[in-house]
C-alpha cells in the first residue's frame, strides 16, 4: 500500500498566493475551489519531484544491477520453463 503524501485531516494554514487575475475571475465564474485545486496539484508535483529524486539517488544501484544481469544473467535462467 502506498503511503499518502499528506494528511488530508491536517489543519489548514493560511497562505498568501498571487495568481493571474484573469484566471481568478474564470475560476470564480466556474465555481472552482482554488485552494482545493492548488492542494491537489501541489500533491502531484511533490510526488513527481520525490519520484525523480528517488530515481536519481538510486540510479547508480539500478545501473550496477542491470550491468550485472547483462554480464551474469538471472539466477534462474537455466531453470525457467517458459
SULUR-V683127 format. One record per residue. RES is the residue in one letter. PHI is phi in whole degrees, -180 to 180 (NA if undefined). PSI is psi in whole degrees, -180 to 180 (NA if undefined). Layout:
BEGIN
res: (RES | RES)
phi: (PHI | PHI)
psi: (PSI | PSI)
END
This chain:
BEGIN
res: (X | X | X | X | X | X | X | X | X | X | X | X | X | X | X | X | X | X | X | X | X | X | X | X | X | X | X | X | X | X | X | X | X | X | X | X | X | X | X | X | X | X | X | X | X | X | X | X | X | X | X | X | X | X | X | X | X | X | X | X | X | X | X | X | X | X | X | X | X | X | X | X | X | X | X | X | X | X | X | X | X | X)
phi: (NA | -82 | -76 | -65 | -73 | -152 | -88 | -65 | -94 | -62 | -63 | -79 | -125 | -67 | -149 | -85 | -131 | -103 | -131 | -58 | -65 | -65 | -67 | -61 | -64 | -65 | -62 | -64 | -63 | -92 | 57 | -88 | -81 | -62 | -61 | -66 | -66 | -62 | -60 | -64 | -67 | -63 | -61 | -66 | -64 | -62 | -60 | -66 | -65 | -66 | -63 | -63 | -64 | -63 | -62 | -65 | -64 | -99 | -55 | -59 | -66 | -66 | -66 | -64 | -62 | -62 | -65 | -65 | -65 | -63 | -77 | -106 | 79 | -83 | -63 | -113 | -55 | -81 | -106 | -69 | -102 | -119)
psi: (138 | 138 | 130 | 151 | -27 | 162 | 110 | -15 | -2 | 148 | 149 | 150 | 130 | 142 | 133 | 127 | 135 | 129 | 162 | 132 | -34 | -38 | -41 | -41 | -45 | -41 | -43 | -42 | -33 | 6 | 42 | 130 | 101 | -42 | -45 | -43 | -42 | -46 | -44 | -47 | -39 | -39 | -40 | -43 | -43 | -44 | -43 | -43 | -40 | -38 | -44 | -42 | -42 | -45 | -44 | -43 | -36 | 1 | -46 | -42 | -41 | -40 | -41 | -42 | -47 | -39 | -40 | -42 | -41 | -39 | -47 | -15 | -180 | 155 | -26 | 24 | -40 | -8 | -15 | 143 | 2 | NA)
END
